[in-house]
Structures are given as C-alpha cells and as structure tokens.
C-alpha cells in the first residue's frame, strides 16, 4: 500500500514533505532529495547572511562633526590634520589610546599630523579620509580588520602613564580634522 503526503507545504496534513512517510521506493527517494535540497538552500541562505553581516561589520564608518568647505581629499596630496585616537569598546564607548595631536585632548602642544592617503597608513584611515573634505572634522570608525588587526601597538605599561597603547584586535575611532593640504596653511 502506497502512502504519500497529502500536502507538501506543511498545510492540511500538518507535515512537511521532509516529515512525511512514504512506502514506495520512488516517493522515498524523491522525498529525501527534496529535503536535502531544502536543507542546502537554507544553509546557503544562512551563509550569505553571515557574509553580508561580516561585510558591513568591516566597513569604515564616518560621522561628520563639522562639514568641510574645501575640496575632497585625494591620494595625490599630503594633508595636515589634527587627530585624537580612541579604542572603541564593544558597548560603543571610547577609551583614549594615548595618541593625540591636540592640546585639548592631552597632547603637549598642538602638533598637526601630515599624511598622504594610501602611504604608510592603516587601510581604514585611507578609506575614511578619502571620503572627507578639507576643513571637515569627523569621527572615523575603523574596524580591527582595517586597523592593526591582531597586532598590539605601543606598550601596555605606558598606558597608565598616558603613553600610547592599542590592544590587539581593537576597533578604532579617530577624531580627525583635515586642516588642508600640507604646507598651504599656517599651522
């Protein structure tokens, strides 16, 4: 006697095709293939969502504090900037890293930092500043993968005394103000 599922859409019979029983060999193999395909589709969808979430988690995020009126930053020039670096904790709070070019944030004197995007910088810094304008001040959120990754920077014992230190796998936040092209303004 053949027994086949009444409804494969989890409707009238209350069973999905993966739960139903079948007594003939053909129906049993068809049912197994369908269940396997459903499982593979579910796993594929889950992996796609996981990859999509990881992609967004590794994006550099810019939050503008003050808009800049100057031209866009490019990789062809050196720029002067004021910067304070923080470590971004899991709850979103910021811990000072010990590095700043501003007196207001602990530097001995205002001492602008000169840089050229893409040259001797972490990837996240270059990606972020290339989306800014001269005169702009922004929070630049850099995930660990685009920062220093698994490398710690500085000395942990110096941190207690105001020294520079970034633990391995830290997400970073730069409070950065692009002053302009290096050498074109009074610093």
Legacy VTK file of the C-alpha trace (Angstrom):
# vtk DataFile Version 3.0
C-alpha trace
ASCII
DATASET POLYDATA
POINTS 187 float
0.000 0.000 0.000
1.435 3.372 -1.036
1.272 6.226 1.430
2.150 9.662 0.057
1.981 13.032 1.742
-1.270 14.909 1.289
0.257 18.367 1.291
3.929 19.209 0.836
3.532 22.804 2.009
3.005 21.991 5.679
-0.712 22.586 5.291
-3.644 20.163 5.521
-1.680 17.097 6.597
0.277 19.041 9.215
3.507 17.527 7.915
6.141 18.936 5.609
7.388 16.753 2.796
10.534 16.191 4.877
8.480 14.747 7.760
6.066 12.618 5.715
6.413 8.884 5.366
6.304 7.061 2.073
6.201 3.334 1.465
7.207 3.179 -2.154
10.895 3.477 -3.117
10.384 6.201 -5.733
8.481 8.508 -3.381
11.012 7.896 -0.623
13.976 8.902 -2.840
12.105 11.940 -4.185
11.267 12.993 -0.632
14.909 12.600 0.507
16.165 14.644 -2.457
13.663 17.409 -1.753
14.602 17.506 1.937
18.291 17.617 1.096
17.714 20.449 -1.377
15.693 22.404 1.214
18.499 21.944 3.726
21.166 23.073 1.233
19.141 26.144 0.296
18.707 27.007 3.997
22.425 26.589 4.692
23.318 28.686 1.628
20.950 31.470 2.697
22.414 31.440 6.214
25.994 31.646 4.881
25.041 34.537 2.581
23.517 36.453 5.500
26.587 35.748 7.622
28.907 37.002 4.881
26.746 40.087 4.347
26.827 40.872 8.069
30.600 40.453 8.143
30.984 42.783 5.171
29.048 45.524 6.945
30.945 44.909 10.187
34.205 45.587 8.380
33.120 48.869 6.803
34.739 52.142 7.795
32.033 54.477 9.115
32.279 58.276 9.076
30.182 60.510 11.317
30.629 64.158 10.375
31.044 66.583 13.279
31.689 69.708 11.169
31.305 69.830 7.396
34.282 70.911 5.338
34.016 73.577 2.660
37.222 72.598 0.869
37.884 70.147 -1.932
37.647 66.384 -1.462
40.724 64.608 -0.094
42.619 62.645 -2.777
45.550 60.234 -2.796
47.676 62.709 -4.782
48.422 65.160 -1.955
49.867 65.338 1.546
47.419 66.694 4.124
47.732 68.230 7.544
45.347 67.112 10.264
44.527 67.206 13.949
43.818 63.732 15.277
42.896 62.003 18.521
42.805 58.213 18.510
40.446 56.166 20.677
39.806 52.470 21.128
36.143 51.687 20.532
34.796 49.295 23.148
32.062 46.726 22.411
29.431 48.980 24.043
30.433 51.928 21.813
32.346 53.860 24.482
35.700 55.347 23.545
38.904 54.825 25.535
41.820 57.188 24.792
44.731 55.381 23.134
47.270 57.934 24.341
47.856 59.499 20.897
46.595 62.958 20.047
47.877 65.991 18.163
45.607 68.356 20.137
46.380 70.059 23.447
42.666 69.835 24.265
42.941 66.023 24.112
46.186 65.621 26.069
48.989 66.486 23.640
51.845 68.599 24.997
51.205 71.096 22.170
49.068 71.343 19.051
51.152 69.447 16.535
49.352 68.623 13.265
49.926 65.206 11.713
50.880 65.139 7.999
49.793 62.188 5.870
49.131 61.064 2.314
46.212 58.645 1.856
47.445 55.173 0.984
51.045 55.796 2.065
52.217 54.115 5.304
48.751 54.251 6.884
46.316 51.621 8.059
43.777 50.704 5.387
40.800 52.087 7.339
42.404 55.530 7.731
42.997 55.837 3.983
39.495 54.588 3.110
37.929 57.021 5.550
39.831 60.203 4.758
39.280 59.686 1.029
35.578 60.229 1.771
36.237 63.530 3.573
36.801 67.149 2.510
39.393 69.689 3.532
38.144 71.568 6.601
35.951 68.640 7.720
36.044 67.184 11.219
34.642 63.669 11.599
34.596 60.562 13.729
36.231 57.812 11.687
35.193 54.350 12.967
37.717 51.736 11.796
37.117 48.016 12.428
40.063 45.964 13.648
40.448 44.239 10.261
41.195 47.602 8.655
43.246 48.855 11.589
46.053 46.952 13.274
44.252 43.587 13.331
45.893 41.081 15.656
48.930 43.299 16.350
49.130 45.332 19.522
50.756 48.731 19.191
52.695 50.611 21.862
53.380 49.472 25.387
50.576 48.447 27.787
52.573 49.523 30.866
52.941 53.040 29.411
49.176 53.449 29.088
48.844 54.035 32.852
51.230 56.983 32.490
49.497 58.478 29.469
51.545 56.578 26.864
50.348 55.220 23.549
48.846 51.698 23.505
46.349 49.799 21.327
45.480 46.207 22.263
45.361 43.572 19.503
42.024 43.268 17.644
40.846 46.743 18.677
38.249 48.706 16.765
39.454 52.285 16.457
37.837 55.712 16.402
39.734 58.692 15.042
38.537 62.213 15.807
40.098 63.731 12.700
40.035 67.225 11.281
41.532 67.735 7.815
43.184 71.158 8.044
44.142 71.274 4.366
46.971 70.320 2.043
50.276 70.216 3.925
52.212 73.463 3.583
49.230 75.512 2.285
48.076 76.945 5.613
49.570 78.355 8.765
49.800 75.608 11.307
LINES 1 188
187 0 1 2 3 4 5 6 7 8 9 10 11 12 13 14 15 16 17 18 19 20 21 22 23 24 25 26 27 28 29 30 31 32 33 34 35 36 37 38 39 40 41 42 43 44 45 46 47 48 49 50 51 52 53 54 55 56 57 58 59 60 61 62 63 64 65 66 67 68 69 70 71 72 73 74 75 76 77 78 79 80 81 82 83 84 85 86 87 88 89 90 91 92 93 94 95 96 97 98 99 100 101 102 103 104 105 106 107 108 109 110 111 112 113 114 115 116 117 118 119 120 121 122 123 124 125 126 127 128 129 130 131 132 133 134 135 136 137 138 139 140 141 142 143 144 145 146 147 148 149 150 151 152 153 154 155 156 157 158 159 160 161 162 163 164 165 166 167 168 169 170 171 172 173 174 175 176 177 178 179 180 181 182 183 184 185 186
